[in-house]
Amino acid sequence: MMKLLKGRVLSYVGDPFFEGVAATRLEEALVIHEGKIVAVGCSDDLSARYPAAESLDYGQALISAGFVDAHVHYPQTAIIASWGKRLIDWLNSYTFPEEMRFSNLSYAETVAERYLDLTISNGTTSFCSYCTIHPESVDAIFSAARNRGARIWAGKTCMDRNAPEGLRDSAQSAYEQSGRLLEKWHGKGRTSYVITPRFSPTSTEEQLEALGQLWAANPSCLMQTHLSEQTDEIEWVKSLFPTARDYLDTYERHGLLGTGGLYGHAIWLTEREKDRLKEVDASLIHCPTSNTFIGSGLFAMQALKSAGHRIGLATDTGGGSSFSMLRTMAAAYEVGQLSHSALHPSELWWLATVGSAKALRADHLIGNIAPGMEADLVVVDLASTPAIAQATARAEDIWQAIFPTIMMADDRAIRQVWINGKIAHSQ
């Protein structure tokens, strides 16, 4: 049945980093049918144009495109908020022991369902995930997302060195298993495969080369990895690749730099790296809660956006300390303050919706509210707690009303979530 949703409908017609709040639109209603948005506009006009539509009135709640999380590790769901280590220690102490368990399909399926429960209840409708080296982990998350109708990107994480026995594959098996999984899942409904070397330190040059060849043979796929997250990680990369010009060069020389590349963290970039990433129009993924939780550093959002980089926002579960994109927006604001460049709430919300969709090359499908877009929506209560309500009551415009929710809200603010035109969560 056609649905008419009434509320404060937020959409973007441009990039607020360059156009300010003029890039945003606030409407009264939208109409969805068969999983797509068919109209946006005045409530009375849409009621007259679509008299048979079932009407749902959300009052003063905000209706937005669902949040898009551009970099997660769903297998780390159970170890989120594990006590403070640096990156390499954190991987060895928490991540690798947990990822060993994903050779068991039943365990992988349990965690995949839990991950989706947690993220959908926080308003996330699309995400891009690393899996483990086990094909079972890939099948589990794709199956769980498909059953809920969610749009998902994911891939088998490839590692053939500097990882425990049981978490290493090889150049050949990484290529072959990734290829089979790609053929099984890529472009099937709302599922997309992502070629996934974890990061240079856990792949030999032979494996990086093999994955570069796989990407060249399948250019419709995205490729995800990590880049320049911590200074001691960069020193490690230098010792492992002594002839490389810089960290990015360890990917570039093996065909793993290009349009459709997703580079998580990207904090400590050299000028050459910035230039090359911009030149190929790669995506940089900002992970503010994990960058602060693991003590990595401050992402240079304003400088990189001003230079024209394509940037998405991500929770980085479970190095990130929250499943919530609201909390992630708040962390991005705090990081911006520490860098002396405060982000406006319109910019923060854009990063969690349109920006992440653009990073995933899917902004024609998700991340915004406009006719023809997929009906992935989140209905946000802007007065979900007494503290937020009293702040919102003083607001003089929509952004002053939204900002307290960005900074203080949790899953209680998520009144309803729609995925592919169907209600996926309600409270």
N, C-alpha and C positions, 0 to 999 in steps of 0.2 A: 504494500500500500504506500502511496505517496504520503510524505510527512512534511508538515509545515512547522518549523522550529522558530519560536519567538524568544528574543532576548537581546542582549547587546552583542551584535555579531561583528567580530574584529577580523579585518583582512588587510592585506598589503598590496599596494599598487607600485611599490618601488622599494628601495633600500634606505631605511632610516639613517644608516651611517652617513649617507651622502645627501639625503633629501629631508632629514628630520621627520617630524610627525606628519608632514604633508604626504609621506609615503604610506600612511595608514588610512583606513576607512572604517567607520562605525555605522552599521546598518541595523535594521530592526528585526529582520527575519531571513530565513533561507528555506528552500524547498529541496528535499532529497527524494530520489526515486531510483530503484534498482542499483543501489550502491554509489550513485553519483549525485553531486550537487547540480541542480537544474536551474535554480534562480536564487538571486540574493537581492534584497531591497526593502522597500517600505512594507510593513506588516499588512496594512489595509489593501494595498495594491496586490500583494501576493495572495491574500485571502480571496480577493475577487477573481484573480486569474486562475487559481487552483481550488475551486470550491469543494472538490471531492477529497482534498488532502486532510489527513488527520492532523489536528493542531495540538502542539505541545508548547505551553507557555512557561518559560523559565524566569519570567519577571526581570529582575535586575542582574541576573547571572550573566557572566561573559560566555559567549559561544565562540570558540576558537578552533582552528585546525588542531588536530591532535599533535602531541609533541613527538619529535623525531630525534632519536638518540643515535648519534653517528659513530659511536665506538664503545662497545661493551664486550665483556668476557662472561657470557652467561654461565660457564662452568665454575666461575668464582662466586656464585651466589651465596654459597654456604660460608665462605670465609670473609665476607665483607666485614669491615671494621675490626680486622685482626690487628693486634697491637703493633705499634710503630717500628718499622724497619726501613732501611734504604731499599732501593729497587731490587738489587741483586739478592740481598738477604731475604727480602719479602718473597721473591719468586721461589727461592730454595726452601724457605721455612714453611710457607703456606700454599703457594700456588701449585707447585709441582706435585706435592703429595696429594692434594685434592684432585688435580687433573688425572692422576693415575687411576682414579675410580671410574672414569668415564669409558673404560673398555667394556663396562657392564651396561648393556642397553637399558635395563630396567632402572638402574640408578640415574642414567642420563635422562631418561624420560621423566622421572620424578622431579629432577632439578629443573628441567625445561618447563614443566607445568608450573612449578613454584615461581620461576623467574617471570613467566607471563602473568601469573596472578599478581605479583608484586608490582610489576611495571604498568600493567593496564590500570590497576587501581590508583596509580599515580598519574594517569593521563597520557602515558606513552602508547602510541598506536603503531609506530614503525621503529625498527632498530636495525643496526648493523653489528653482528656479533662474531667474535673469534670463537671457535669451538676448541677441541683438543686435537691431538694427532689421530684420534680414533674415529673412523667413519661413523661409528655408532652415535657419537656425540653430534655429528652433523645431521644425521637422520632424525634424531630425537627433537632437535629444536625446529627443524623445518616442518616436521609432522605436527608438532604442537602448535606452531604458528598457523599452518595451513588449516588446521581444525577450527581455529578461531577467526580465520579470514584475514589475519594481519599481514601487512607487507613487511617483508624481512629480507635482509642480506646476511649471509653467513658463509663461513668456509672452514675447512679443516686446517688447523694450525700446523705448520710444518717446521720441524726441528730435527737436525741430524748431528748436533754436537752441543756440548755444554748444557746438557740436560740429563736427568737420571735414566738409567736403563728402564725401558718400559715406556718412556716418553720420547724416544728417538725413532725416526723413520730413516729414510735414505733419500738421496736425490731421485733415484728411480721410483721408489714406492710413493714418494710425495707427488711426483708427476702423475703416476698412474692412478693412484687413489683420488687425487684431486680431479683428474680428468673424468673418472667414472662418476664422482659425486656431482660434478658440473653438468654432465650429460643428464643425470637423474633429476636435478632440481632447478637448473638455471632456466628462467623464463617460463616456469610452469605456474600459471596463475600469478600469485603475488609473491613468489619466491625467486630470489636471485642469488647466484653463487658468487663468492668473492675469493679470489686467489689470495692465500694468507701465509706468507712467511712471517713468523712471530717478530723477529728482528734479527739484524745481521749477526749478532754474537751467537745465536743458536742455529745458524745455517752455514754450512760450508759454501765456498764459492761454487762448487758443483751443484749444490741444491738451489742456490739463488739463480744460477744460469738456467737450470731446468724449469724453474717457476717462471722466469722471464720468457722462456720459449712457450710455455703454456699460455701465458697472458697474450703474447703476440699472436698465437693461434686462435685466441678467443677474445677479441678486443671489445666485445659487448659486455664482458665481465669487468667489475671493479677489482682493484688490488689493494689490500690493506696491510699496513705494517706500522712499526713504531720508529720514531726518529727523534734523536737529541732530547731525550727526556731528562737525563741527569748528567752532570759533569763527569762523574766517575764512570758512567756508562760510555760516554764519548771517549774517554781515555782507554777503556777496554777495547772499544772498536778500533782505535788507532793501533793497539798492540796486535790485534787479530788481522788487520788489513793494512800492513805498513806501507803499501804502495798507493793506497787510496788518497785522493786529494782531501777528502773530508768524509763525514758519516754518509751524507747523501750519495756520494760517489760509490759506496759499496753496493747500493741499489742500481745506480745509473749505469754502471759498467756491465750489469747483467740484465738489462732490459726491464728493470723494475722502477723506472721513473717515467711518468707519462700522464696524459689526460686520463682521468679515471683512477688515479692513484690517491689513496687516502693515507695521510701520514699523521699518526697520533702523537700528540704532545707538541713537538716542534718548538721547544722553548729556547734552546741554545744554538740557533742557526747562525752560520757564517753568512757574509754578504753574498758569496757565490751561491750558497745553497738557496738563499732567498730569491736570487735572480733566476736560478734554474727552475725552481718550483713555480714561480710566477710565469716564466716563459712557457712552460708546458701546461699551465692552468691546472695544476694539481690541487687537491684539497688538503687543508690543514685542519686538524680536529683538536679543538680546545677542550681539555679535560680538567677543569679547575679544582674539583674536590679531590681528585687523586694527586694533582700537582702539589697541593698544599698538604694533604694527608701523608704522603710519602716524602715530602720536603724537596720536591724537584725544582721549583722555581716559578717565575711569573711569566705568563704568556703575554707577548707584546701585541695585544689585540688592536689597539688604535693604529699603531705604526704599520702593522701588516694589512689591515683593512684599507688604510689610506694608500698603501702601495698597490692595492688592487687584488690582493690574494682572496681566494675562495675559502671560506672558513665555516666550519660547522661546530656544534656544541655537543658534548657527550658526558655521561655519568662515569664512564670507564669502570663500571662494576667489575670486580670487587676491589680494585685498588682505590676507586672512587668510594666515598663514604656514604652514598645515598643512592637509592633507586629513583629518586624524584628529580625531574627536570626543573621543577620550581626551585628546589634547593641548589641545583646546578647553576641556574640563573643567578641566584643570590651569591654563590661563590664567585661567579664571573664578575659580578659587580664589585665584590670585595677585592678581588685580584686587580681589577681596574683601578680601584681607589689606591691600592698600594703602589700602582704604577703611575699615579697622578693623572689618571684619565678615566673619569667616571663615565660609566655606560648608562645611557638613558633607558628607562623601562621599555620603550618601543624597540630599542636595539636588542635588549636582552630577549624579549619575546620573539623577535625576528630570528635571532640565532637559534632558538629552540624549535622553530617551525620552518620558515622559509629557508633560513641559512643552512640548516642541516639537510633539508631536502635538496638544496642546490649542491651541497657538498657531495651528496649521493647521486647526483645527476638525475633527480626525480622530481624537481620542482614543477614539472608539467603534470604531475600525478597527485602529489601530496604536499602538505606543508602550508596550504593556504585555502581560503574559502573563495571560490569563484565558480561560475558555471562550467561544467565539464570535469572538475576535479573530483577525485575519489572522496567519498563521504566518511572520512576519518575525522572525528570531532571530539573535543572535550568541552564540557560545560562546567565552568568554574564559579563557585560561590565566592564572591569578593568580600563576604562578611562571615567567614567560616568559624571564627573564634571571637570571643569578646574583645581581645586585644586588637585583632584585625578590624573588626566591625567599628570600633571607636575611631580608628585611624581613617578608615574608608569614609566614615560619615563627615569628616572634615575636608574631604577631597574637593577640589575646585574644577578638576577635569578628569577624564577617564584614566589618564596615566598616573595621577595621584591616587586614584582609586585602585589601580592594579598593583602599584609598587609595594604596598604593605603585604599583599598576598605573595609576591615574589620573595620578599625578605623573610616572612614569618610563617607561611602556610605549610601544611603537610597534606597527606591524602584526604583529610577531612574536607578540604576545599574542592575536591574532585566530585562534583555532584553526579555527573553522568559521563560515560565514554561511549562513543559510537565508532565501530570499526566496520568499514565497507558497507555502511548504510544500516547497520544493525546495532542495537544496544548491547555492549559488551560488559558494562559495569554500571551499577546504579546504587546510590545510597540516599 
